[in-house]
């Protein structure tokens, strides 16, 4: 049985395919069309996942999308009657409803299908947060767990929680529009001058430079309730009255201004994008991060109290806040946690597949997501043919010699592009589409920014560490193969790996297990044998673009930046 899951007409358009409950392939559309967070219909992703499984779309029995326009319908009607948002806002929402309701017709049109090709397939609309919850629990290693989805907004809800048991999910309750921690973070990120979709992660990186000195204001903006839920003081926002202009179709998502004049009166004029960052901005970022964490802690502790579970699974865009994620195990009563690598909206296509397979069809679980390598891969023969066509000189090295030589280059201060195997699922490069550098050099962060990444100086770079050495360098040793949690770097180790230690003494780490990423593990191990440090700096293989997908994109990035060396499969290219 094949099930195709789709996230469409929303940021992070993506597709996922499972066969008899096992994940075959998953990818975001941005990797193919090279537009970050692309919103629209994921035609190329759908074609890829079908090709990866070796089937045609007519062989798919179930097809679903992570939108259910009829969800929370009465709440939508009541809100509309009370608030009367502007007509264009309503028209935009109705256009989206029409597209997500008729998925069959859209597939026929977008894929150029012949008459009757998918008439035998059963179509499903899966509510947005139920898709998030399914993506978190059904691929986790837990037989039962508390499940929490925290997002901007989807199908009129921002937050949903419940419990997963075996092959079923039971929703406990939800928080609905316009109360949203995602809206909170985005609105204040906009005031801070980070206005592009996805810039919230930059604010998380800025927060450790400041002090949470604006908590009186934050506690007026967000009211944590006695039951552990939250409400927004809507006077600080515009979305509930005026609506927010949104562009969700065939391009990079664009959001209009979400904060009101009341926030401007409280904080002063907003920072101009790319303008100077003042201490005030650092302190507002720190206050925002603390407010988010306070509200999330209330939700997480509420969930533990209500469910009594030892494990928690999380999803939604807010579940990508790795600073908070790293605090959950040491500061709550949960003892286990799982967050899949594409926890944002792209991951809802994964959730659609598993919601249909388990919740709708009642099938037993037989798959655990232990790694994120679900995208396209390219053979050595394909790579060599491309290198010949591009006129690049190369060396061919067996795996053992390849990792030894690559580790030597990194240890000598070279910046290495590392392209291997199947592309990662989610926003993090996890050792298959990565740029690798020496974490021991305190100037490496500046080198990478000057020569390749051109990022804001305050943003940290991440460490990849051998799983078995995690406790030697960090204050937690709980595995994190998806680089989705921040741990404290042990004080005695900070001077040893300064390039991946943030200003507050933390690192957003990736733990690398030999059985799940054998070649990447071998590279880090070889670096450790040569230097005594089983850690490398790992950043995404890109330059202000989506992470590279194919070898030609890797070569183009290598050529236009000041990378020193490039490894494609078993081929080493020196600049």
Kinemage of the C-alpha trace (Angstrom):
@kinemage 1
@onewidth
@group {chain A} dominant
@subgroup {mainchain}
@vectorlist {calphas} color= white
{ca unk a 1} P 0.000 0.000 0.000
{ca unk a 2} L 1.326 3.410 -1.010
{ca unk a 3} L 0.270 6.685 0.610
{ca unk a 4} L 1.211 10.121 -0.720
{ca unk a 5} L 1.197 13.067 1.689
{ca unk a 6} L 1.275 16.682 0.498
{ca unk a 7} L 1.790 20.101 2.081
{ca unk a 8} L 0.623 22.683 -0.457
{ca unk a 9} L -0.302 26.358 -0.704
{ca unk a 10} L 1.572 27.023 2.500
{ca unk a 11} L 5.197 27.650 3.422
{ca unk a 12} L 7.459 24.626 3.127
{ca unk a 13} L 5.521 22.915 0.350
{ca unk a 14} L 6.580 19.262 0.374
{ca unk a 15} L 5.694 15.683 -0.457
{ca unk a 16} L 6.167 12.373 1.315
{ca unk a 17} L 5.557 8.762 0.265
{ca unk a 18} L 5.265 5.695 2.478
{ca unk a 19} L 4.910 2.051 1.469
{ca unk a 20} L 3.248 -0.356 3.895
{ca unk a 21} L 4.029 2.038 6.736
{ca unk a 22} L 7.704 2.550 5.924
{ca unk a 23} L 9.013 5.907 4.761
{ca unk a 24} L 10.313 5.758 1.189
{ca unk a 25} L 11.044 9.411 0.438
{ca unk a 26} L 10.297 12.946 1.586
{ca unk a 27} L 11.506 16.315 0.336
{ca unk a 28} L 10.678 20.009 0.306
{ca unk a 29} L 9.904 21.723 -2.990
{ca unk a 30} L 12.433 24.486 -2.258
{ca unk a 31} L 15.290 22.042 -2.854
{ca unk a 32} L 14.189 21.551 -6.443
{ca unk a 33} L 13.061 25.029 -7.509
{ca unk a 34} L 15.674 26.861 -5.328
{ca unk a 35} L 13.211 29.289 -3.666
{ca unk a 36} L 13.462 29.236 0.148
{ca unk a 37} L 10.309 28.133 1.994
{ca unk a 38} L 8.510 27.982 -1.347
{ca unk a 39} L 4.719 28.027 -1.040
{ca unk a 40} L 2.572 26.536 -3.753
{ca unk a 41} L 1.923 23.066 -5.117
{ca unk a 42} L 4.951 20.723 -4.755
{ca unk a 43} L 4.991 19.232 -8.249
{ca unk a 44} L 8.689 18.360 -8.318
{ca unk a 45} L 8.625 16.881 -4.827
{ca unk a 46} L 5.702 14.652 -5.782
{ca unk a 47} L 7.478 13.485 -8.913
{ca unk a 48} L 10.634 12.788 -6.909
{ca unk a 49} L 9.008 10.688 -4.178
{ca unk a 50} L 7.126 8.648 -6.789
{ca unk a 51} L 10.313 8.065 -8.772
{ca unk a 52} L 12.230 7.102 -5.635
{ca unk a 53} L 9.718 4.346 -4.955
{ca unk a 54} L 9.650 3.264 -8.594
{ca unk a 55} L 5.902 3.697 -9.001
{ca unk a 56} L 3.481 5.836 -10.959
{ca unk a 57} L 0.860 7.994 -9.263
{ca unk a 58} L -1.858 5.626 -10.473
{ca unk a 59} L -0.318 3.034 -8.127
{ca unk a 60} L -0.994 5.194 -5.038
{ca unk a 61} L -4.010 4.051 -3.016
{ca unk a 62} L -4.338 7.063 -0.681
{ca unk a 63} L -3.483 10.732 -1.226
{ca unk a 64} L -3.818 13.404 1.436
{ca unk a 65} L -3.137 17.059 2.134
{ca unk a 66} L -2.479 18.755 5.481
{ca unk a 67} L -5.464 21.108 5.365
{ca unk a 68} L -9.066 20.579 6.438
{ca unk a 69} L -11.124 23.660 5.566
{ca unk a 70} L -14.098 22.405 7.578
{ca unk a 71} L -12.109 22.087 10.802
{ca unk a 72} L -13.204 24.455 13.585
{ca unk a 73} L -15.890 25.778 11.234
{ca unk a 74} L -18.174 27.196 13.920
{ca unk a 75} L -15.279 29.031 15.572
{ca unk a 76} L -14.409 30.566 12.206
{ca unk a 77} L -17.989 31.694 11.625
{ca unk a 78} L -18.358 33.218 15.091
{ca unk a 79} L -15.026 35.009 14.818
{ca unk a 80} L -15.866 36.405 11.400
{ca unk a 81} L -19.226 37.712 12.560
{ca unk a 82} L -17.716 39.355 15.643
{ca unk a 83} L -14.560 40.855 14.170
{ca unk a 84} L -15.489 41.520 10.563
{ca unk a 85} L -12.019 41.244 9.033
{ca unk a 86} L -11.512 43.006 5.709
{ca unk a 87} L -12.976 41.579 2.531
{ca unk a 88} L -9.634 40.859 0.857
{ca unk a 89} L -8.564 38.797 3.865
{ca unk a 90} L -11.736 36.696 3.526
{ca unk a 91} L -11.318 36.323 -0.235
{ca unk a 92} L -7.737 35.103 0.219
{ca unk a 93} L -8.862 32.479 2.733
{ca unk a 94} L -11.675 31.330 0.427
{ca unk a 95} L -9.230 30.896 -2.462
{ca unk a 96} L -7.115 28.647 -0.264
{ca unk a 97} L -10.162 26.637 0.781
{ca unk a 98} L -11.087 26.003 -2.832
{ca unk a 99} L -7.647 24.702 -3.727
{ca unk a 100} L -7.250 22.392 -0.753
{ca unk a 101} L -10.777 20.986 -1.076
{ca unk a 102} L -10.298 19.717 -4.631
{ca unk a 103} L -6.920 17.998 -4.433
{ca unk a 104} L -7.840 15.498 -7.119
{ca unk a 105} L -8.486 18.199 -9.717
{ca unk a 106} L -5.307 20.023 -8.720
{ca unk a 107} L -3.209 16.887 -9.210
{ca unk a 108} L -4.706 16.288 -12.632
{ca unk a 109} L -3.889 19.839 -13.648
{ca unk a 110} L -0.442 20.184 -12.043
{ca unk a 111} L 0.910 16.768 -13.072
{ca unk a 112} L -0.681 16.760 -16.523
{ca unk a 113} L -2.418 13.434 -15.892
{ca unk a 114} L -4.611 11.575 -18.323
{ca unk a 115} L -8.274 10.894 -17.715
{ca unk a 116} L -8.931 8.421 -14.906
{ca unk a 117} L -5.301 8.003 -13.774
{ca unk a 118} L -6.023 8.689 -10.108
{ca unk a 119} L -9.748 8.062 -9.946
{ca unk a 120} L -9.218 4.912 -7.886
{ca unk a 121} L -7.240 6.702 -5.181
{ca unk a 122} L -8.952 7.716 -1.953
{ca unk a 123} L -8.417 11.380 -1.042
{ca unk a 124} L -8.083 12.786 2.471
{ca unk a 125} L -7.994 16.211 4.111
{ca unk a 126} L -6.070 15.992 7.388
{ca unk a 127} L -6.399 18.864 9.833
{ca unk a 128} L -3.149 20.846 10.026
{ca unk a 129} L -2.279 20.229 13.686
{ca unk a 130} L -3.377 16.615 13.567
{ca unk a 131} L -0.868 16.187 10.746
{ca unk a 132} L 1.788 17.825 12.929
{ca unk a 133} L 0.934 15.537 15.842
{ca unk a 134} L 0.985 12.451 13.621
{ca unk a 135} L 4.380 13.452 12.232
{ca unk a 136} L 5.716 13.636 15.779
{ca unk a 137} L 4.257 10.526 17.404
{ca unk a 138} L 3.775 7.875 14.733
{ca unk a 139} L 7.461 7.889 13.677
{ca unk a 140} L 8.762 8.174 17.245
{ca unk a 141} L 10.276 5.249 19.174
{ca unk a 142} L 7.598 5.494 21.864
{ca unk a 143} L 4.632 3.158 22.320
{ca unk a 144} L 2.815 5.958 24.117
{ca unk a 145} L 3.587 9.621 24.674
{ca unk a 146} L 2.177 13.077 25.258
{ca unk a 147} L 1.981 14.988 21.966
{ca unk a 148} L 2.171 18.760 21.497
{ca unk a 149} L 1.925 20.849 18.326
{ca unk a 150} L 2.743 24.571 18.559
{ca unk a 151} L 2.688 26.639 15.395
{ca unk a 152} L 1.767 29.960 13.871
{ca unk a 153} L -1.673 28.989 12.618
{ca unk a 154} L -3.248 26.174 10.652
{ca unk a 155} L -6.931 25.424 10.143
{ca unk a 156} L -7.797 28.136 12.689
{ca unk a 157} L -5.708 26.601 15.500
{ca unk a 158} L -2.255 27.529 16.747
{ca unk a 159} L -1.716 24.835 19.363
{ca unk a 160} L -3.012 21.315 19.883
{ca unk a 161} L -2.158 18.602 22.357
{ca unk a 162} L -3.154 15.101 23.300
{ca unk a 163} L -1.826 11.610 23.775
{ca unk a 164} L -0.553 8.955 21.397
{ca unk a 165} L -1.017 5.272 22.176
{ca unk a 166} L 0.108 2.525 19.814
{ca unk a 167} L -1.561 3.336 16.472
{ca unk a 168} L -3.923 6.077 17.592
{ca unk a 169} L -3.918 9.728 18.534
{ca unk a 170} L -6.391 11.270 20.930
{ca unk a 171} L -6.657 15.059 20.822
{ca unk a 172} L -7.088 16.643 24.239
{ca unk a 173} L -7.691 20.273 23.380
{ca unk a 174} L -6.462 23.197 21.315
{ca unk a 175} L -5.885 26.956 21.286
{ca unk a 176} L -7.473 28.765 18.384
{ca unk a 177} L -7.022 31.872 16.252
{ca unk a 178} L -5.831 34.503 16.934
{ca unk a 179} L -3.939 33.353 20.050
{ca unk a 180} L -0.600 32.046 18.801
{ca unk a 181} L 2.934 31.822 20.124
{ca unk a 182} L 4.078 31.641 16.521
{ca unk a 183} L 2.350 34.958 15.794
{ca unk a 184} L 3.979 36.432 18.908
{ca unk a 185} L 7.469 35.432 17.803
{ca unk a 186} L 6.962 36.537 14.213
{ca unk a 187} L 5.467 39.918 15.124
{ca unk a 188} L 8.301 40.903 17.450
{ca unk a 189} L 10.876 39.479 15.026
{ca unk a 190} L 9.413 41.902 12.483
{ca unk a 191} L 9.810 44.793 14.942
{ca unk a 192} L 13.415 43.701 15.397
{ca unk a 193} L 13.968 44.128 11.654
{ca unk a 194} L 13.849 40.439 10.723
{ca unk a 195} L 10.961 40.513 8.322
{ca unk a 196} L 11.583 37.641 5.924
{ca unk a 197} L 9.707 34.420 6.395
{ca unk a 198} L 11.830 32.107 8.550
{ca unk a 199} L 13.852 34.885 10.207
{ca unk a 200} L 12.602 33.873 13.641
{ca unk a 201} L 15.611 31.574 13.977
{ca unk a 202} L 17.886 34.590 13.734
{ca unk a 203} L 16.143 36.185 16.703
{ca unk a 204} L 16.677 33.015 18.717
{ca unk a 205} L 20.398 33.355 17.963
{ca unk a 206} L 20.379 37.041 18.931
{ca unk a 207} L 18.615 36.474 22.272
{ca unk a 208} L 21.657 35.218 24.257
{ca unk a 209} L 23.419 38.565 23.682
{ca unk a 210} L 20.767 40.430 25.660
{ca unk a 211} L 19.029 40.412 29.010
{ca unk a 212} L 15.279 39.860 29.467
{ca unk a 213} L 14.651 43.379 30.712
{ca unk a 214} L 11.289 43.800 28.948
{ca unk a 215} L 9.397 41.110 30.800
{ca unk a 216} L 6.758 43.472 32.187
{ca unk a 217} L 5.789 44.279 28.599
{ca unk a 218} L 6.016 40.643 27.500
{ca unk a 219} L 3.738 39.549 30.322
{ca unk a 220} L 1.225 42.138 29.161
{ca unk a 221} L 1.419 40.835 25.597
{ca unk a 222} L 1.103 37.167 26.618
{ca unk a 223} L -1.126 36.183 29.511
{ca unk a 224} L -0.345 32.706 30.834
{ca unk a 225} L -3.515 31.250 32.298
{ca unk a 226} L -3.912 29.229 35.481
{ca unk a 227} L -4.642 26.092 33.446
{ca unk a 228} L -1.315 26.369 31.584
{ca unk a 229} L -2.748 27.783 28.364
{ca unk a 230} L -2.127 31.336 27.104
{ca unk a 231} L -3.909 34.277 25.573
{ca unk a 232} L -2.495 37.180 23.588
{ca unk a 233} L -3.293 40.781 24.359
{ca unk a 234} L -4.602 41.459 20.881
{ca unk a 235} L -4.090 45.208 21.208
{ca unk a 236} L -0.468 44.583 20.221
{ca unk a 237} L -1.381 42.769 16.970
{ca unk a 238} L -3.217 43.454 13.718
{ca unk a 239} L -4.042 40.008 12.401
{ca unk a 240} L -7.408 39.650 14.142
{ca unk a 241} L -8.809 42.993 12.947
{ca unk a 242} L -7.189 43.923 9.677
{ca unk a 243} L -5.892 40.544 8.646
{ca unk a 244} L -2.321 40.244 7.422
{ca unk a 245} L -1.351 40.267 3.779
{ca unk a 246} L 0.080 36.865 2.948
{ca unk a 247} L 1.571 35.473 -0.227
{ca unk a 248} L 1.378 31.673 -0.152
{ca unk a 249} L 1.377 30.732 -3.811
{ca unk a 250} L 4.175 29.931 -6.268
{ca unk a 251} L 6.957 31.826 -4.532
{ca unk a 252} L 8.687 32.678 -1.301
{ca unk a 253} L 6.118 33.332 1.450
{ca unk a 254} L 5.634 36.988 2.315
{ca unk a 255} L 3.899 38.224 5.457
{ca unk a 256} L 2.629 41.723 6.077
{ca unk a 257} L 3.219 43.594 9.329
{ca unk a 258} L 1.697 41.745 12.267
{ca unk a 259} L 2.291 44.219 15.117
{ca unk a 260} L 0.133 47.239 15.891
{ca unk a 261} L 0.858 50.845 16.840
{ca unk a 262} L 0.545 49.844 20.503
{ca unk a 263} L 3.773 47.837 20.221
{ca unk a 264} L 5.463 50.827 18.599
{ca unk a 265} L 4.345 53.020 21.484
{ca unk a 266} L 5.737 50.508 23.963
{ca unk a 267} L 9.072 49.829 22.228
{ca unk a 268} L 9.637 52.773 19.904
{ca unk a 269} L 10.337 52.712 16.210
{ca unk a 270} L 11.058 49.319 14.674
{ca unk a 271} L 14.611 48.503 13.627
{ca unk a 272} L 15.267 48.970 9.936
{ca unk a 273} L 16.195 45.646 8.285
{ca unk a 274} L 19.992 45.250 8.124
{ca unk a 275} L 20.341 48.312 10.349
{ca unk a 276} L 22.532 48.528 13.422
{ca unk a 277} L 21.651 46.153 16.243
{ca unk a 278} L 21.565 48.026 19.541
{ca unk a 279} L 21.571 46.718 23.099
{ca unk a 280} L 17.835 47.425 23.172
{ca unk a 281} L 17.286 45.022 20.298
{ca unk a 282} L 19.332 42.333 22.042
{ca unk a 283} L 17.300 42.795 25.216
{ca unk a 284} L 13.975 42.654 23.377
{ca unk a 285} L 15.101 39.431 21.671
{ca unk a 286} L 16.116 37.982 25.051
{ca unk a 287} L 12.773 38.980 26.549
{ca unk a 288} L 10.848 37.486 23.646
{ca unk a 289} L 12.719 34.193 23.953
{ca unk a 290} L 12.073 34.062 27.705
{ca unk a 291} L 8.386 34.803 27.197
{ca unk a 292} L 8.113 32.019 24.645
{ca unk a 293} L 9.860 29.612 26.990
{ca unk a 294} L 7.673 30.609 29.946
{ca unk a 295} L 4.531 29.965 27.899
{ca unk a 296} L 5.838 26.698 26.489
{ca unk a 297} L 6.943 25.453 29.886
{ca unk a 298} L 3.412 26.077 31.132
{ca unk a 299} L 2.008 24.010 28.247
{ca unk a 300} L 4.535 21.194 28.632
{ca unk a 301} L 4.027 20.933 32.395
{ca unk a 302} L 0.264 21.024 31.908
{ca unk a 303} L 0.560 18.175 29.430
{ca unk a 304} L 2.674 16.074 31.781
{ca unk a 305} L 0.228 16.612 34.621
{ca unk a 306} L -2.765 15.713 32.467
{ca unk a 307} L -1.290 12.663 30.724
{ca unk a 308} L 1.204 11.287 33.236
{ca unk a 309} L 3.400 10.242 30.332
{ca unk a 310} L 7.179 9.945 30.561
{ca unk a 311} L 7.787 10.836 26.905
{ca unk a 312} L 6.768 13.869 24.878
{ca unk a 313} L 6.621 14.274 21.092
{ca unk a 314} L 6.541 17.779 19.613
{ca unk a 315} L 5.952 19.353 16.214
{ca unk a 316} L 4.969 22.645 14.619
{ca unk a 317} L 7.129 25.594 13.668
{ca unk a 318} L 7.655 26.616 17.294
{ca unk a 319} L 9.073 23.130 17.935
{ca unk a 320} L 12.097 24.272 15.911
{ca unk a 321} L 13.021 26.610 18.787
{ca unk a 322} L 16.037 24.555 19.795
{ca unk a 323} L 16.907 26.766 22.768
{ca unk a 324} L 13.662 25.790 24.475
{ca unk a 325} L 13.823 22.170 23.329
{ca unk a 326} L 17.137 21.634 25.085
{ca unk a 327} L 15.621 22.679 28.410
{ca unk a 328} L 12.679 20.277 28.419
{ca unk a 329} L 14.322 17.157 29.857
{ca unk a 330} L 16.389 18.847 32.591
{ca unk a 331} L 13.611 21.235 33.667
{ca unk a 332} L 10.400 19.192 33.427
{ca unk a 333} L 9.282 15.739 34.557
{ca unk a 334} L 9.498 14.272 31.056
{ca unk a 335} L 12.351 11.796 30.645
{ca unk a 336} L 12.177 11.206 26.868
{ca unk a 337} L 11.557 13.470 23.892
{ca unk a 338} L 11.168 13.129 20.130
{ca unk a 339} L 10.980 15.900 17.513
{ca unk a 340} L 11.245 14.834 13.880
{ca unk a 341} L 13.696 16.844 11.731
{ca unk a 342} L 11.100 18.652 9.581
{ca unk a 343} L 8.998 19.775 12.547
{ca unk a 344} L 7.735 22.877 10.711
{ca unk a 345} L 4.998 22.930 8.108
{ca unk a 346} L 7.012 20.915 5.574
{ca unk a 347} L 6.734 17.980 7.954
{ca unk a 348} L 2.945 17.914 7.746
{ca unk a 349} L 3.216 15.884 4.529
{ca unk a 350} L 4.911 13.195 6.613
{ca unk a 351} L 2.155 13.497 9.193
{ca unk a 352} L -0.536 13.149 6.532
{ca unk a 353} L 0.900 9.790 5.433
{ca unk a 354} L 1.068 8.368 8.925
{ca unk a 355} L -2.265 9.828 10.041
{ca unk a 356} L -3.952 8.046 7.144
{ca unk a 357} L -2.029 4.803 7.685
{ca unk a 358} L -2.585 4.541 11.432
{ca unk a 359} L -5.461 6.796 12.493
{ca unk a 360} L -7.706 6.286 9.460
{ca unk a 361} L -6.792 2.779 8.318
{ca unk a 362} L -5.872 1.385 11.737
{ca unk a 363} L -2.615 -0.217 10.607
{ca unk a 364} L -0.010 -1.210 13.230
{ca unk a 365} L 3.219 0.774 13.560
{ca unk a 366} L 6.388 -0.630 12.020
{ca unk a 367} L 8.695 2.355 11.417
{ca unk a 368} L 10.844 4.660 13.556
{ca unk a 369} L 12.552 7.729 12.073
{ca unk a 370} L 16.153 7.250 13.155
{ca unk a 371} L 17.739 9.458 10.492
{ca unk a 372} L 16.739 12.270 8.150
{ca unk a 373} L 18.237 11.038 4.873
{ca unk a 374} L 15.096 10.805 2.731
{ca unk a 375} L 15.958 12.915 -0.334
{ca unk a 376} L 17.681 12.360 -3.687
{ca unk a 377} L 21.099 10.731 -3.997
{ca unk a 378} L 23.558 10.550 -6.870
{ca unk a 379} L 25.912 7.755 -7.861
{ca unk a 380} L 29.667 8.072 -8.270
{ca unk a 381} L 29.160 7.456 -11.992
{ca unk a 382} L 26.792 10.427 -12.238
{ca unk a 383} L 29.202 12.593 -10.253
{ca unk a 384} L 32.217 11.640 -12.357
{ca unk a 385} L 30.376 12.344 -15.599
{ca unk a 386} L 29.442 15.792 -14.281
{ca unk a 387} L 33.004 16.545 -13.146
{ca unk a 388} L 34.285 15.617 -16.611
{ca unk a 389} L 31.661 17.805 -18.257
{ca unk a 390} L 32.540 20.737 -15.976
{ca unk a 391} L 36.271 20.300 -16.616
{ca unk a 392} L 37.199 19.900 -12.944
{ca unk a 393} L 40.303 18.061 -11.806
{ca unk a 394} L 39.634 15.465 -9.119
{ca unk a 395} L 41.051 12.598 -7.100
{ca unk a 396} L 39.167 9.359 -6.557
{ca unk a 397} L 39.558 7.965 -3.038
{ca unk a 398} L 38.175 4.887 -1.297
{ca unk a 399} L 36.084 5.597 1.790
{ca unk a 400} L 38.911 5.090 4.302
{ca unk a 401} L 41.340 7.313 2.438
{ca unk a 402} L 38.581 9.839 1.722
{ca unk a 403} L 37.690 10.476 5.369
{ca unk a 404} L 41.337 10.543 6.436
{ca unk a 405} L 42.284 13.067 3.760
{ca unk a 406} L 39.179 15.171 4.393
{ca unk a 407} L 39.860 15.243 8.128
{ca unk a 408} L 43.439 16.360 7.450
{ca unk a 409} L 42.211 19.215 5.280
{ca unk a 410} L 39.770 20.383 7.954
{ca unk a 411} L 42.388 20.091 10.708
{ca unk a 412} L 44.683 22.344 8.680
{ca unk a 413} L 42.026 25.077 8.575
{ca unk a 414} L 40.472 24.352 5.180
{ca unk a 415} L 36.739 24.794 4.591
{ca unk a 416} L 35.304 21.631 3.070
{ca unk a 417} L 32.102 21.068 1.121
{ca unk a 418} L 30.792 17.593 1.945
{ca unk a 419} L 28.172 16.048 -0.374
{ca unk a 420} L 27.141 12.441 0.271
{ca unk a 421} L 24.242 10.024 -0.051
{ca unk a 422} L 20.626 11.061 0.268
{ca unk a 423} L 19.704 14.670 0.979
{ca unk a 424} L 18.421 15.532 4.441
{ca unk a 425} L 14.750 16.103 5.337
{ca unk a 426} L 14.141 19.339 7.221
{ca unk a 427} L 15.948 22.662 7.577
{ca unk a 428} L 19.230 21.317 9.017
{ca unk a 429} L 22.217 19.962 7.122
{ca unk a 430} L 23.090 16.742 8.928
{ca unk a 431} L 26.264 15.554 7.259
{ca unk a 432} L 25.111 14.777 3.718
{ca unk a 433} L 24.803 18.339 2.383
{ca unk a 434} L 27.159 20.116 4.783
{ca unk a 435} L 30.074 22.508 4.912
{ca unk a 436} L 32.650 21.254 7.415
{ca unk a 437} L 35.256 23.285 9.298
{ca unk a 438} L 37.535 23.121 12.353
{ca unk a 439} L 35.648 23.933 15.586
{ca unk a 440} L 38.909 24.577 17.485
{ca unk a 441} L 39.640 27.849 15.704
{ca unk a 442} L 38.107 30.876 17.366
{ca unk a 443} L 38.341 32.773 14.057
{ca unk a 444} L 36.515 30.127 12.013
{ca unk a 445} L 33.109 31.736 12.491
{ca unk a 446} L 34.385 34.977 10.933
{ca unk a 447} L 36.159 33.071 8.165
{ca unk a 448} L 32.970 31.255 7.185
{ca unk a 449} L 30.901 34.429 7.231
{ca unk a 450} L 33.429 36.387 5.192
{ca unk a 451} L 34.151 33.706 2.629
{ca unk a 452} L 30.898 31.763 2.247
{ca unk a 453} L 27.865 32.316 4.437
{ca unk a 454} L 27.674 36.146 4.679
{ca unk a 455} L 25.426 35.862 7.739
{ca unk a 456} L 24.900 38.195 10.675
{ca unk a 457} L 27.877 37.987 13.033
{ca unk a 458} L 25.743 37.086 16.038
{ca unk a 459} L 24.445 33.821 14.542
{ca unk a 460} L 26.152 30.679 15.846
{ca unk a 461} L 27.479 27.679 13.953
{ca unk a 462} L 26.645 24.146 15.016
{ca unk a 463} L 28.743 21.226 16.253
{ca unk a 464} L 28.421 17.653 15.010
{ca unk a 465} L 29.794 15.234 17.599
{ca unk a 466} L 30.182 11.477 17.833
{ca unk a 467} L 27.233 10.179 19.841
{ca unk a 468} L 29.498 8.282 22.231
{ca unk a 469} L 31.432 11.447 23.122
{ca unk a 470} L 28.447 13.746 23.708
{ca unk a 471} L 28.683 13.669 27.505
{ca unk a 472} L 32.376 14.588 27.328
{ca unk a 473} L 31.544 17.974 25.824
{ca unk a 474} L 27.938 18.817 26.742
{ca unk a 475} L 25.857 18.981 29.905
{ca unk a 476} L 23.383 16.457 28.442
{ca unk a 477} L 24.106 13.261 26.544
{ca unk a 478} L 20.576 12.532 25.307
{ca unk a 479} L 20.861 11.795 21.559
{ca unk a 480} L 19.887 14.536 19.108
{ca unk a 481} L 20.530 13.298 15.563
{ca unk a 482} L 18.425 16.100 14.044
{ca unk a 483} L 20.237 19.172 15.476
{ca unk a 484} L 17.065 20.398 17.102
{ca unk a 485} L 18.135 21.034 20.703
{ca unk a 486} L 20.627 23.360 22.375
{ca unk a 487} L 22.801 21.947 25.173
{ca unk a 488} L 25.313 23.672 27.394
{ca unk a 489} L 28.966 23.178 26.450
{ca unk a 490} L 30.895 22.054 29.521
{ca unk a 491} L 32.937 24.955 30.873
{ca unk a 492} L 36.194 23.070 30.510
{ca unk a 493} L 35.510 22.381 26.832
{ca unk a 494} L 34.447 25.816 25.621
{ca unk a 495} L 37.970 26.939 24.840
{ca unk a 496} L 38.516 23.675 22.977
{ca unk a 497} L 35.647 24.206 20.517
{ca unk a 498} L 35.152 28.005 20.430
{ca unk a 499} L 33.857 28.132 16.845
{ca unk a 500} L 30.729 26.178 17.820
{ca unk a 501} L 30.210 27.604 21.321
{ca unk a 502} L 27.667 30.418 21.403
{ca unk a 503} L 28.063 33.558 23.497
{ca unk a 504} L 26.042 31.970 26.323
{ca unk a 505} L 28.171 28.824 26.412
{ca unk a 506} L 25.764 26.618 24.448
{ca unk a 507} L 25.751 24.722 21.176
{ca unk a 508} L 22.952 23.467 18.909
{ca unk a 509} L 24.440 20.044 18.446
{ca unk a 510} L 23.960 17.058 16.191
{ca unk a 511} L 24.863 13.701 17.700
{ca unk a 512} L 26.147 11.327 15.028
{ca unk a 513} L 25.633 7.571 15.421
{ca unk a 514} L 27.779 5.176 13.423
{ca unk a 515} L 24.844 2.955 12.440
{ca unk a 516} L 22.791 5.827 10.999
{ca unk a 517} L 25.468 7.963 9.287
{ca unk a 518} L 28.512 5.700 8.878
{ca unk a 519} L 30.564 7.853 6.501
{ca unk a 520} L 29.939 11.091 8.391
{ca unk a 521} L 30.709 9.312 11.659
{ca unk a 522} L 33.986 8.106 10.116
{ca unk a 523} L 34.892 11.653 9.045
{ca unk a 524} L 34.350 13.028 12.558
{ca unk a 525} L 36.142 10.047 14.071
{ca unk a 526} L 39.135 10.571 11.757
{ca unk a 527} L 39.207 14.247 12.736
{ca unk a 528} L 39.105 13.187 16.379
{ca unk a 529} L 41.963 10.737 15.930
{ca unk a 530} L 44.080 13.451 14.338
{ca unk a 531} L 43.227 16.288 16.734
{ca unk a 532} L 41.881 14.707 19.912
{ca unk a 533} L 38.545 16.498 19.349
{ca unk a 534} L 35.678 14.289 18.040
{ca unk a 535} L 33.688 17.348 16.933
{ca unk a 536} L 33.423 19.241 13.642
{ca unk a 537} L 31.719 22.507 12.750
{ca unk a 538} L 28.771 21.688 10.502
{ca unk a 539} L 26.832 24.318 8.579
{ca unk a 540} L 24.469 23.916 5.652
{ca unk a 541} L 25.881 23.590 2.146
{ca unk a 542} L 24.494 26.794 0.645
{ca unk a 543} L 25.001 30.514 0.271
{ca unk a 544} L 21.782 32.451 0.979
{ca unk a 545} L 19.733 29.842 -0.864
{ca unk a 546} L 18.105 26.497 -0.073
{ca unk a 547} L 20.541 23.726 0.832
{ca unk a 548} L 22.055 22.213 -2.316
{ca unk a 549} L 20.241 19.190 -3.659
{ca unk a 550} L 22.269 17.914 -6.627
{ca unk a 551} L 25.998 17.793 -7.477
{ca unk a 552} L 25.842 20.667 -9.976
{ca unk a 553} L 24.412 22.977 -7.309
{ca unk a 554} L 27.222 21.898 -4.981
{ca unk a 555} L 29.812 22.656 -7.671
{ca unk a 556} L 28.249 26.064 -8.378
{ca unk a 557} L 28.329 26.969 -4.672
{ca unk a 558} L 31.936 25.741 -4.436
{ca unk a 559} L 32.971 27.870 -7.406
{ca unk a 560} L 31.348 31.135 -6.380
{ca unk a 561} L 32.472 31.016 -2.738
{ca unk a 562} L 35.877 30.725 -1.122
{ca unk a 563} L 35.523 27.112 -0.107
{ca unk a 564} L 38.880 25.326 -0.191
{ca unk a 565} L 37.867 21.788 -1.080
{ca unk a 566} L 34.846 19.820 -2.190
{ca unk a 567} L 34.006 16.158 -1.688
{ca unk a 568} L 31.306 14.730 -3.952
{ca unk a 569} L 30.810 11.046 -3.230
{ca unk a 570} L 34.290 9.541 -3.498
{ca unk a 571} L 35.708 12.453 -5.490
{ca unk a 572} L 37.890 15.180 -3.966
{ca unk a 573} L 38.204 18.517 -5.772
{ca unk a 574} L 40.674 21.147 -4.582
{ca unk a 575} L 40.401 24.825 -5.418
